[in-house]
Amino acid sequence: SDSNFLDFSVQVLLTSAAISRQDMDDSQKVLEVAQAALEQQKQALSKLLGGAQDNGNTDSLQLPEIEEARQTNANKNNDVDALIAQKKQLETTLQELYVQKDRLTLRAPEDGKVLKIIAKQGEMITANTPVILLESKRYYYDIYVSEKQAAQLHEGEELTGTSVATGNPVRGTIRLITQAPEFANLKMTREKGQADLSAFQIRIYTDPGQDIMPGLTIEVKNDAFSKG
């Protein structure tokens, strides 16, 4: 081999006194270092090949470490795809929760201050049942009517009264229709077994920009309940 030839050449040169003993020792050390480096490279190549056949064509050489890295990268791509799908599912769930939250949120007709919470937590209530008492900056007035008159009215309906002090019309919108307390019931004359009629409280919020002030009396005539 090349290393044996080099060693023999050095021996020949030493025998013929062409080089000194020191030069021979230095050359021997260089040779040993080169042999050790070569052995390390062989071991590294063997580990890299991992059983693959080295045919001299690096393009067709399938190295196990490279294949393992490719497989790991493919697995990570699959994990990314799974996380993207999970993100889309969570976004859909979040939108559903927003819709559910919106349906469960009670909104006052306007800004104001909550004076009293009428309904209790967990209590089952029907539609159009008052749950809070709200104080707003808008003016309102209450009227009490019979149940027959109340049956002709609806929340959100516009109603016009008259200011007793000025005679001017006062426009407003019905915001609350509820049964009045017992003291407001309309006592009817009992003729031929006629029963007393229940009174209903109608709360009317006046439209802004009208010339009214707190304490004024608003009159609503019977023909305001007429539906033609």
Secondary structure as UniProt FT lines:
FT   HELIX           2..15
FT   TURN            16..17
FT   HELIX           21..49
FT   TURN            50..51
FT   TURN            58..60
FT   HELIX           64..104
FT   STRAND          113..117
FT   TURN            121..122
FT   TURN            127..128
FT   STRAND          132..135
FT   STRAND          140..146
FT   HELIX           147..150
FT   TURN            151..152
FT   TURN            155..156
FT   STRAND          158..163
FT   TURN            164..166
FT   STRAND          169..179
FT   HELIX           182..184
FT   TURN            192..193
FT   STRAND          199..206
FT   TURN            208..209
FT   TURN            214..215
FT   STRAND          218..219
FT   HELIX           222..225
//
